[in-house]
Amino acid sequence: MRVSAREPDRTREVVRPGSPWLRLVVVVVTLSIAGGMTLAVVAVAGQLGIDPKDLQGPGAVVSVPTVTVFLLYLTLQVLLVFGVQRVVHKRPVSDLGLRAPVVKHLVIGFAIGMGLWVAPLLLDLANGSKTIEWNPPAGVSPLTLIAYYCLFLILLTASSFGEEMVFRCYPIDQFRDSPPLMLAAIVLSAVLFASVHFVIGELSVGRFLTLAVGACFMSYVYAYYRSIWLLIGLHNASNFLPCTFSGNWKMGGLFSLSGEASGTFAELLAFVAPVVAMVLFYRFRPRPAVDSTE
């Protein structure tokens, strides 16, 4: 599938103000503060009597306090990045992947993401290790179900926007004039992105590697297309499936999975899928349209 995106004229030199190494220091500090906000959220949640585990993942609890804390956390992270982009780097926020088309890239990213991450689920269903059951309680009205599902989609997209803006768009766009430092920023942000997911919950090496590799794939896509909407579509897809089959109907879990835990091959497939996608993308990537206005 061909993705039409626009990027700067390759015949021109992409120049960023200031020393690349100084920019790297600023990026490291900014990402560290953004990551540290996760610890602050855990502390604030504790003070409000909220279990931090209720704020994360398919099992998140939907209530006014949890949704408020979650959205405040995302807002502060995004405002931090926007402020550093304008005040320190002296560049417009629109440089951070906020370019048209929006809906088209969201749909394409979501479709590609579903194709990547649905394979382990289909494998489990094919070998009979899991079964699908309709989950919402019988007494829930259709309007209530629709309202909660719309809230789920809003929270899903807001989470994807915040994480992609902070851990992909911002660090990558600071080093388009220095590929080695861009690579360093990609690795650093991937490690930090994977790490913050374990501030709440137990550390799993396999899960950490899967998140880090997936983050590198997303960074690669953004470095090439410079569209946050593609990333949001991909990110939404990666979270959509676990939420849909979580059994938590207030967070999109309209279905529940029952049966044995995923086999080793299915888990390996979930890890390998982003790696294969990167290789295929590099081999068959389409040539983006040239934006002669920059």
N, C-alpha and C positions, 0 to 999 in steps of 0.2 A: 504494500500500500504506500503510495507516494504522499509524503507530508509536505505541503507547501509552506515554507517559512521564509522569512527575510532576515538577512544579516548584512553587516557592513561590507562595502566594496573591498575585496581581497587585495586590490592593487594599491590600496592606501595603507599606511602604517597606523595601527591602532595605538594611540598614545594615551597613557593615563598620567595625571599630574603626580609629582612626587616620586621619591625613590621606591622601586618595587619592594625592597627589603623593609622600608618603613611601612609600606602598605601591608606587608605580611604581618608585621608586629601589630598593626591596628586590627587586622582581621582576626589574629589569634586572641587578642584581648576582647574583641567584640563577641566572638564565638564563645569564649570562656564565660563572659558575663551572661550571655543568652543561656548557656548550659547551666550556669549557676542558679538561674531563675527557677529551674526545676526543683532544686533543693529548697528554695524559698517557698515555692508552692506547697511542698510537702509540709513545711513548718506551719504555713498559714492554715492549711487544711486541718492539721492537728489542733490548732487553736480554735477552729470553728467546729470541732467535733466530727470532722469528715475523715473517713478512712481513705488514705491516699490511693489505695487500690481501686476505689470507686471512681477515680478520675481517668483511668486509663484502660484502653483495650475494649474488646467486645463485651466484657462484663461490667462496663461502667454503669454507675447508677444515675439515672436521669432524675434530677431534682433541681429546684431553684438554686440552692447553694452550690451544688457541684457544677452545674452549667455556668453559673456566674464566675466561679473561681477559674474554670477551664478557659472561658472566653477572655477573662482578664489577663491570664497568663499568656495566651496567644497574642493579644493586643499589645502587651508590653514588649514582647520579643520583636514583633514587627515594627513597632514604633522605635525601638532601639536601633534596628538596622536602617530604617528610613532616616533617622536622625544622623547616624554616622555617615551614611551615603551623602546627605546634603551638606552637613557641617564640616566633616573631616575630609572626605574625598572630593567634596565640591562638585558632585555630579547629580543629575536629575534622578529621581526615583524611578522614572519610566525606563531607565536603562536596565533595570533589574527584571527583564523578561516580560514586562507589562506591555505587550504589543499584540495587535490583532493578527489573525482572527482568534477570537476567544472560544466561542461555542464549538467551532470545527475542531480545534486542537484538543478541547476537553473530550469530545466524543472519540476522536482518533486515539488519544492517549488511553482512554478508558478501555476501548476495544482491544488495543494491543496488550494492555495490562491484564485483562481478563484472559486473553489467549495464553499469556505466560504463566499465570498463577492458578489457572483452573485445572491444569494437568494433574497435580497430585490428588485433588479431590476426585476427578474422574477415575483415576487409577484405583482409589479406595472403593468407589462405588462399583467399578467393574469387577473387582475380585470379591465383592460381597462382604468386605470387612466393616462397612458402614451402611446405615440406612437413613433416609430422610423422613422427618415427620413434621407436619404442620404444627406450629407452636403456640400462637396466641390463645389465651383463655377464651372459652366459649362465650363468656358474658361481655366481651369487649365489643363496643359498637364499631361499625365501619368508619365513622367520622373520627372517633378516638384513635383508631389504628392509623388512619391517614395522617392525622395531626402529628402523632409521634414519629411516623415514618418521614414526614417532611422535616421535622426537627433533626432526626438522624442524618438526613442528607445534608442539612445545613452544617451540622457539627462535623461531619465527615469532610466536607469541602473546606471548612474553616481550618481544621487541623492540617489538612494537606497544604493549604496555602501558607500557613505559618511555618511549617517545617521546611517546605521547599524554598521559601523566601530566605529563611535564615541559614539553612545548611547547604543550599545549592546555589541559588541565584546570586546572593550577596558575595560569598567568597570567590566564586568562579569569575564573576565579572570584573574583579579588581586586577586580574592578571592576564588579560588578553594580549598584553604586550610582552609577557614573560611566561612561555609555556612551562618551563621547569618549575616555577613558583606556582603556576596554576595546578600542576600535578600535585605539588606539596599541599596546596590548599584543599584539593579534592580528597586526598588521603586523610588529612587532619579532620576535615568536616565529616567524612564517612565514619571515622573512629568515634568522634564526639557524638554524632547522630545515633550510632548504635549504643553508645554508653548511656545516654540519657534515658533510654528505654528500660534500663535496669536500676534506675534510682528507686523505682517502685517495683518490687518483685525480685525474684531470685535470678542470679546470673546463670545463663546457659551459653556455653561456648558455641554450640551449633547455631543457636538463635542469633548470637552476636555476629558470627561470621556471615550468616544469611543477610542480616540487616546491613552490614558493612558492604558486602558485595552488591546488594541491591542499590545502596546509596551510590556506589561507584558507577553503576549502570545509569542511574538517573543523572548523575553529574555529566557523564559522557554525552547523553542525549541533550542536556541543556547547553553544554559547551558548543555543540554543533548547531542547534536550532535557536537558542536564546529565547525560548518561549516557556514561561512558567505554566501556561495552561496545559501544555503537553505533559508536564511533570505532575500537575494536579490530577489529570486524568489517569495517569499511571499509578499515582499514589492512592487515589480513590479506589482503583481496582484492587490493589493489594490489601486494602483494609475492608473492602466491601464484602468479599467472600467470607472471611472469618466472622464478621458481624452478622451476615445474613444467616449463617448456620450456627450461631452461638446459642440460640434459644432465649436470648434476652430481647423480647419483642419490642421493648421501649427504645432499644438501640439498634433497630433494624433486623433483629433476629427473628424473622418470620418462620424460620425452620430450625430444627435441631437435628444434630447428627448423633446417632447412637451406634455403638459397636466397638470393635477393638481399636486401639491406638494405631496411628499411621505406621506403616511398615518402614523399614530402613530405606528401601528403594524410593518410596514416596517422599520421605524427608530429604533424601539426596537430590531428587528431582527438583524440589523446591529451591535447593541451594544452587543447583547447576543451571536452572532456567535463565537467571540474569546473565550468567557468564556466556551461555550460548547466544543469548540475545545480543550481547556486546559484540561477539565475533561476527554474527550475521549482519548486524547493523554496520559494522566497519566494512564488511565485504560488499554489501549491496546498498549502502546508503545512497539516497538520491542527492543530486547536487542542488543546494538551496538556491532560491532566487536571489539576485544581487540587489541590494538596496543602495541606489546611487545617491540617496539624499543625505547619507552620513559621510 
